[in-house]
Amino acid sequence: MENFSERRNKIRRVIAKQKLDALLITNPLNLRYLTGFTGGSGSLLIHSDGETILSDPRFTIQIEEECPGIAAVIRPRSESTSKTLAKLLGNPPGKLGIEAETVTIAQRERLFQHLSHWESVPTKSVVEELRQIKDRYELARMRQAIEVTACAFQFVRKRLYPSMSEIDICNELEYQMRLFGAEDRSFPSIIAAGARAALPHAVPSEQTSSGQSHLLLDWGAVVNGYMSDLTRVLIFTPKNKKLRAMYETVLAAQETAIAAIKPGKTCEEIDKIARDIITKAGFGKHFGHGLGHAIGLQVHETPRLAQGDQTVLKAGMVVTVEPGIYLRGWGGIRIEDDVLITKSGCEVLSRHVPKSFEEMCVT
């Protein structure tokens, strides 16, 4: 079982360092990370010597099953969260930390309706920073998600036919991920043929791959809450010199950046390595997004491999590496893998998914 109590103890140390009397967790993913609760509606009050889950009667049984050993307060439907909090916190004034990136101004006003003697202290990324470093339980789930993603891709690739639309391919890919064990997709799959691949976030259309030079697929699976995120480009015209040159440029940028990943490097440094290769090839202005992002319980987590992000990479982080070139009216190339930073370098978790130009050719 995951060591949720150790994660909460780490948060307690942060609370003490920030001189807070308590911290209220309202982000559903942070609540899941700290307790195992997957209900999506509730909050967690953490203080120096304990914690309490707050929820409503819909989740009584679920909390008992998923969060054994954690105190829970199930408020009546007629009682506000603010009133329940007031009962738990008591009369002495104190400082209550709230997740500033989750709680809106209106929600804050409602939360403190019965807590006028408490000071609200906005906190930023307290749990998210802890989530950056994946433990062995999380990595096991991410490996499973990647395996599901890979199996679905290989299945669909073998059964592609020219008249299949982007929507057909998308539906089949996401269906196969479910059959291989995914509980959901990480995000709406991006399937783009030919010129439409110039849209980094293309929405699948009725466009078919018939007569097109290539097909871009960006997809991912969720297994036990943890996500994968991969991109591959299938090649239909292997003798197309421009297509090969662009593909090889993107692949070189990706592999060179991955080879440089290790603890101590900054996100911006890794981004620059890939960006310089694409710029030198003459496509710098056609690479308009960051090199990658962290991944875990969310498909986009912090840090980001991007210009301006000075975060230092640490062992246990998992990031995507996904350089791209996009030419309006012609198409786009993006190649993406999920990479674990290790103590001495990195491990490409999706290394078993083919990506060389020859391997991507469909005959």
N, C-alpha and C positions, 0 to 999 in steps of 0.2 A: 504493500500500500504506500501511496505517496505520503511524505512527511509534512502534512499540512501544519502541524504544530510548530515545526522548526521554521517554516515560512512566517508564521504569525509572530514567533519570537524575534525574528529579524525585523519585522515591522515595529515591534515594541521598542527595539533599540533605537529605531529612527524617531519614534514618538518621544522617547526620553531626550534624544539629542536636540530635537526641535522644541523641547520644553512644553509639550502638549500634555493635557490631562487625559485626553482620549482622541481617537480618530474614528470617523464614521466612513465606512466603505460602502459606496452606493453603485459603483461600476459593476455590472453583472459579471464581467469576465474576471475582475479582481476578486470578487466574492467567490467565484468558482475556484480561482487559483489558491485562495487562502483557506477554503473549507471543503471543497468538493461539491458544493451545492450547485446544481444545474438548473434550478427553477427559473432563473432570470428575473425574479421579482422579490426583492428583499434587500436587506442591508446588514452590515456587520459592524458592531461597536467593539473596538479594541481599546483596552486601557492597560495600565501597568501590570495588573495581576490577573487578567482574564479577558474573556470576550463573550459576546452574546449575539446570536443571529436574531434579527427582527424580521418577521414576515406576517402573512395573513393565513386564515384557515385553509386556503386552497393547497398550501404546501406543508401542512403538519406532518403527514406521513412521509413525504419525500425528504424532509429535513431529518426526520428520525432515521431513515434508511441511509442517507448519503453523508450525514454529519454526526455520527455517533460520538458521544463524549463532549459535544459542544453545547453549552447552554442555549436555549432558544426561548424567545418570547413571541407567542402568537397573539397579535393584537386583535381585538374584536373588529369586525368590519366597520362598526360605527365609531371606532376610535382612530384618531389621526396618528401618524408616525411621530409627530412632534410631541403629542401628549404621552405616548409610550416612552419616548426618549427622556422626557422630563421625569417620569417615574424612575427610570433606570439610573439617571445621572444624579438625582437628588437635589438638595437645596444649595450646597456649597458652590460658589461661583468657580468657574474654571475656563480652560481653553479647549475648545472642541475643534479638531481639524476636520475639514471637509475637502473632498476631491474637487478642486476648482475646475478641472477639465471635464467633469461629469455633471456637476450640480449647476443648474441655471440660476439666475437671480431670483426668479419666481419660486423655484424649489427651495432656495435658501431661506426666503422669507417664510415659507410654510414650515420648514424644519424648525425654525427658531421662534415660532409663534408662542410656544410655551417655555422657551429657554432664554428669556430676556436677561437673566443673570449670568448667562454663559457667553463668552466671546467666541465668535466664529473665526477660525484661522484658515484661510485658503492654503491648501497644500498642492504641490505639483509633482506628478509622476512618482509618488512614493512607492506604490506597488509596481508600477510599470518599469521602474529601474531595476527592481528585484527580478521581474519577469524576463529581463534581457538575458540573464544567465540561465540556460536550461539545465535541469538535472537529468539523471538517467531515466527517470520515468517519462519525462517530457520527450526526450530524444527517442525513446522506444516508440512512442506514439507517432512522432514525426516520421520516423523511418517507415512505419506501417502506412502512413498517409502517402508517402512517396511511392511505396511499392504498389499501392492501389492505383495511384495516378499512372504509373508506368505500365501496369497490366492493361488498364483501359485503353491507353494510347496504342499499345501494340495490337490489341484486338481490333480497334477501329481502323488502324492503318492498313491491316491486311484485307479489310473489307470495303475499302474506299472504291467508289466507281464515279466516273466523270459527271454523271447527272445529279449526284448528291449535292444538295444546297448547303450553304454554311449552317443554316438552321438544322438541317437533317444531321449533319456531322456533330453539331453541338449537342443535340438531343441524344444521339447514340453514345457519344463520349460520356455525358453525364449519367446516362442510364447504366452504362457499363461500370462506371465508378461505383454506383450503388450496388451492383451485383457483386463486385469484387470486395465489398465491405465498407464503403464510405457511408457515413451517416448524412453527409451533405456535400455540396461543392464549396470550395473555399470562396468563390466569387463567381459571378456570371461569366462563363467561358467566352474567350475571345477567339473567334474563328473568322479568318479573313483571307480571301483568295485574290491573287493578282494585285491589281492596283489598290484594292481596299485594304491591303496589308500596310499601307502607308498611314492608316489610322491606328495609333498605338492601342487605343481602347475601342476598337471596332465592335459594333453590335452585330451579331450574326444576321445575315440577310438571305434572300432567295438566290443570291449569286451562287453559281456552281463553279467547280474547279475545271470544268471543261474548257479547253483552250487557254487556260491560265498557266503562267510559268511556275508559280509556287503557291503554297498554302501555309499560312501562319496559324499555329494553334497555341493558345495560352490558357492553361487549365490547372485545376488543383482540387484535391479532395480533403475532407475533414474526417479524421478518425479519433474518436474519444476526445473531441474538442480541439485537437491540434491539426494544423494545416500544412499543405504542401503548395508549391507554386512553380510550375515549369512552363517553358516555352520552347517549341521546336518548329522548324520550317521544313515542310516536305517539298521536294524539288521534282517538278514535272518536265523540265527542259534542261537536262544536265549539260548540254552543249552550249548553253547560253553563257557567253564569256562574262558579260556584265553581272549576271546573277551570281556566277561563281566568285568573281572578284569581290563583290559586296559581301557575300556569305563568308568568304575566307577572312576578310577584314574584320568582320564582327566576331568571328570565332577566335581570331588571334587576340583581339582586344579582351575578350572574355577570359581566355586561358592565361594570358599574361597577367591580368589582374588577379585571378584566382591564385596563381603561383606566388604572388606577392603578399597574400593575406596571412597575417600572423599576429599574435598579441603584440601590442605596442604601436602598431600602425594606426593612423587615424583613418576615419571613413573617407575624408576628402582626399587623402593620399592615394587610396585604392581607386577612387573614382577617376582621379587625374591620369593614372596609368592607362586605363582603358580609353579615356577621352583623348589622350595624346595620340594614341595609335589611329583612332578614327579620324582625328583632325589631320594627321600627317597624310592620310590616304585621300584627303580632300573632301571628307564628309562631315567635318566638325559641326557645321550649322544644321546638319540633318540628324543630330543626336540631341534631342531636346528634353530629355528627362534624366533623372539621377541613375547611377549605375545599379542601384539595388536598395533593399530595405530589409530590416529584420522581420522575422516571421515566427509565429507560435500559436497562441490562442486567437490571434488576429492575423489576417493575411498581410497587413501593413502595421508593423510595430516600429519602435525606435531601438537602435539608431537607424539612420539612412546613409547608404553609401552615396554621397552627393557633395557637390560643391558647397562649402560653407559649414559642413558638419564636422566639427573637430573632435567628436567622440573617439576615444581610444578603444580599439578593439580588444576584447578580453576572451579568454578561453571559456567556452560554453555558449557564446552567442551563435545564432544561426541567421544567416543573411542570404538573400538572393543576389545573384550577379547576372545582370541582364542588359548588356549594351545593345543598342539598336541603331539602324540607319533607316530613315523614312524619306522616300522621294515621291512627292505629289504626282499623281498620274501614272506612276510606274509600280510602286509597291514598297514594302518594307521588309527588313530582316531583323529579327530579335532572337537571341539564344539565351536561355535562362536556366540556371541550376540553383539548387539549395545547398549552401555551404556552411559547415560547422567549423568555427574557430577552435583549434585544439591548443594544447600547451606549447607546442613547437611549430605550429603552422596551421594547416586546415585540412578538412576532409570534405570532399564533394559527396554529399549524401545521395545525390542522384546520378553518380558517375556511371551506373549501369544502363542508363537511358542513352541510346546512340545519338550522336550529334555531328559526326563528320559529314562533309558534303556528300561523299559517296554513299554513306549509310542512309542519308536522307533522300536519296533519289528513289523515286517511285516509277517502276517500269510496268 
